[in-house]
Amino acid sequence: MLSFAHFRVLTFDCYGTLINWEQGILSALRPLLAAHNCSLPDDDILERFASLEAAAETGPYRPYRDVLAHVVDGLAAQLQFTPTPQERDSLAASLAHWPPFPDTVAALRTLKKHYKLAIISNIDDDLFAHSARRLQVAFDWVITAQQAQAYKPSARNFTIALERLALPKEHILHVAQSLYHDITPATQLGLATVWVNRRHGQASAGATPPAQATPDLEVPDLRTLVDMMGHRDVT
């Protein structure tokens, strides 16, 4: 069991942890695929997304808007259709409408009373600005892939975060859904980690590539984490 009293800052992954990105991804891709007479199970769509996104995030840095366009191009190539320019942009355009998980806002409001909060996210600054309004909490630090010019699981994103927070690692707790993008690199850097297993009980890894990692704590959602930390004023 983690000793939560030691932590002064909670760092969060955003998409998949705070924002329900799988719902957002499916809401954008289902109609796109239907327009080209393609029908796939949701888990198939998400697993294809995970593979294509991870491939687009390797190599030289490109903006996340371009990563999402690459995902659409990859799906089109796999399923043998040609996307329109608007369809290529549709996944990025949909991101502003991706919703928080039902427990996110209340949990963040509670945790903000007890800790400083930071975001470490594979996102562009302007795209995160849309999500920030939905999260309804002012973060003390926001570190994006655009600022780092790299995508998690690169250690660079976490190294930049540690430089900005300017605190010993033992005072920082990283909270994230993705073993691949977050728990693995954060653990390797010596950070304590909480795995928010939003897909608890589901066989598929969903929109994140599968990975093996050992978090310090696993919870099914943020409400459970807040309760375990002893902050019971979540509503």
C-alpha positions in Angstrom: 0.0 0.0 0.0 1.3 3.4 -0.9 1.7 6.0 1.8 -0.2 8.8 0.3 0.9 11.3 2.9 4.3 11.5 1.3 3.0 12.9 -2.0 2.7 16.6 -2.8 2.0 16.4 -6.6 -0.2 14.0 -8.6 0.6 13.8 -12.3 -2.0 12.5 -14.6 -2.2 11.1 -18.1 -5.3 12.7 -19.7 -6.7 10.6 -22.5 -7.9 7.2 -21.3 -7.5 8.2 -17.7 -9.5 11.4 -17.3 -11.1 11.7 -20.7 -13.0 8.8 -22.1 -11.0 8.6 -25.3 -12.3 5.2 -26.4 -15.8 6.6 -26.4 -14.5 9.6 -28.4 -12.5 7.5 -30.8 -15.5 5.2 -31.5 -17.9 8.1 -31.9 -15.7 9.5 -34.6 -14.6 6.3 -36.4 -17.9 4.4 -36.5 -19.6 6.8 -38.8 -16.5 7.3 -40.9 -16.2 3.5 -41.5 -20.0 3.2 -42.1 -19.7 5.8 -44.8 -17.4 3.5 -46.6 -19.5 0.3 -46.0 -17.1 -1.0 -43.4 -18.4 -2.6 -40.2 -16.0 -3.7 -37.4 -16.5 -4.7 -33.8 -15.6 -1.9 -31.4 -12.6 -3.8 -29.9 -11.3 -4.3 -33.4 -11.5 -0.6 -34.2 -9.8 0.3 -30.9 -7.0 -2.3 -31.4 -6.3 -1.0 -34.9 -6.2 2.5 -33.5 -3.7 1.5 -30.9 -1.4 -0.1 -33.4 -1.6 2.8 -35.9 -1.3 5.5 -33.3 1.8 3.9 -31.7 3.4 3.5 -35.1 2.7 7.2 -36.0 4.3 8.3 -32.7 7.6 6.7 -33.4 10.4 8.3 -35.4 10.6 12.1 -35.8 8.0 14.1 -33.9 4.8 15.1 -35.7 1.9 17.0 -34.2 -0.9 14.9 -32.7 -3.3 16.2 -35.3 -1.1 14.6 -37.9 -0.9 11.4 -35.8 -4.7 11.1 -35.9 -4.8 11.8 -39.6 -2.2 9.0 -40.0 -4.6 6.7 -38.1 -7.4 7.4 -40.5 -5.1 6.9 -43.5 -4.0 3.6 -42.0 -7.5 2.4 -41.4 -8.4 3.4 -45.0 -5.4 1.4 -46.3 -6.4 -1.7 -44.3 -10.0 -1.5 -45.3 -9.4 -0.4 -48.9 -11.1 3.0 -49.1 -10.0 6.5 -49.8 -10.8 9.1 -47.1 -11.7 12.7 -48.0 -9.7 15.6 -46.6 -12.5 16.2 -44.1 -12.5 12.6 -43.1 -8.7 12.7 -42.5 -9.3 15.6 -40.1 -12.4 14.2 -38.5 -10.7 12.3 -35.7 -8.7 15.3 -34.5 -11.8 17.5 -34.9 -13.8 15.2 -32.7 -11.3 15.4 -29.8 -12.8 18.6 -28.5 -16.0 16.7 -27.8 -14.5 13.7 -26.0 -16.1 13.5 -22.6 -14.6 13.1 -19.2 -15.3 9.8 -17.4 -18.3 10.2 -15.0 -16.0 10.2 -11.9 -13.3 12.5 -13.3 -14.4 16.0 -12.5 -15.5 15.3 -8.9 -12.3 13.4 -8.2 -10.1 16.2 -9.6 -11.9 18.8 -7.5 -11.4 16.7 -4.4 -7.8 16.0 -5.1 -7.1 19.6 -5.9 -7.8 20.5 -2.3 -5.0 18.2 -1.1 -2.3 18.1 -3.8 -0.9 20.1 -6.7 -2.0 18.6 -10.0 -0.2 18.1 -13.3 -0.9 16.7 -16.8 1.6 14.7 -18.8 -0.2 14.0 -22.1 0.5 12.9 -25.7 -1.4 15.8 -27.2 -1.0 19.2 -28.9 -1.4 22.3 -26.7 -4.5 23.6 -28.6 -6.2 20.3 -28.5 -5.7 19.9 -24.7 -7.2 23.4 -24.2 -10.6 22.0 -25.3 -10.3 19.1 -22.9 -9.1 21.3 -20.1 -12.4 23.2 -20.2 -14.2 19.9 -19.7 -12.1 18.8 -16.8 -13.1 22.0 -14.9 -9.9 22.1 -12.7 -6.9 24.4 -13.1 -3.8 22.2 -13.3 -0.6 23.6 -11.8 1.5 22.2 -14.7 0.6 20.9 -18.2 3.3 19.0 -20.1 2.3 18.0 -23.7 4.0 16.0 -26.4 4.1 19.2 -28.4 6.2 20.8 -25.7 8.4 17.7 -25.3 8.6 17.1 -29.1 8.2 13.5 -28.2 5.5 10.9 -27.3 5.2 8.7 -24.3 6.5 6.0 -23.7 9.5 8.2 -24.3 11.2 9.1 -21.0 11.6 12.7 -22.3 8.1 13.7 -21.4 8.6 12.6 -17.8 12.0 14.1 -17.6 10.7 17.5 -18.6 7.9 17.1 -16.1 10.3 16.3 -13.3 12.4 19.4 -14.3 9.4 21.7 -14.1 8.0 20.2 -10.9 11.4 20.6 -9.2 10.6 18.1 -6.5 12.1 14.9 -5.3 10.6 11.9 -7.1 9.3 10.5 -3.8 6.9 13.4 -3.6 5.3 12.7 -7.0 2.6 10.1 -7.8 1.8 9.3 -11.5 -1.8 8.2 -12.2 -2.6 6.7 -15.6 -4.6 4.2 -17.5 -1.9 3.0 -20.0 0.7 0.5 -19.0 2.4 1.0 -22.3 2.5 4.8 -22.5 2.8 5.7 -18.8 3.2 3.0 -16.1 6.2 1.4 -17.8 8.3 4.6 -18.4 7.3 6.3 -15.1 8.3 3.2 -13.1 11.6 2.9 -14.9 12.3 6.5 -13.9 11.6 5.7 -10.2 8.2 7.3 -9.9 5.4 5.7 -7.8 2.5 4.8 -10.0 -1.2 4.1 -9.9 -2.8 2.2 -12.7 -6.4 3.3 -13.4 -7.6 0.1 -15.1 -10.5 1.5 -16.9 -10.9 -1.7 -18.9 -11.1 -3.9 -15.8 -12.6 -7.2 -16.7 -12.4 -6.8 -20.4 -10.2 -9.1 -22.5 -9.0 -6.6 -25.0 -6.4 -3.9 -24.3 -8.5 -1.4 -26.2 -7.0 1.7 -27.6 -3.6 1.2 -26.0 -1.0 -1.3 -27.0 -0.6 -4.2 -24.5 2.3 -4.1 -22.1 3.6 -5.7 -19.0 4.3 -3.4 -16.0 4.0 -3.5 -12.3 2.3 -0.4 -10.8 2.4 0.3 -7.1 -1.4 0.3 -7.0 -4.2 -0.7 -9.3 -7.7 0.8 -9.1 -10.7 0.5 -11.5 -11.5 4.3 -11.4 -10.6 7.6 -9.8 -13.5 7.4 -7.3 -11.9 4.3 -5.8 -8.5 6.0 -5.7 -9.9 9.1 -3.9 -11.6 6.8 -1.4 -8.4 4.9 -0.7 -6.5 8.1 -0.2 -9.0 9.0 2.6 -10.6 11.9 0.8 -14.3 11.0 0.9 -15.8 14.2 -0.1 -16.3 13.1 -3.8 -19.8 13.6 -4.9 
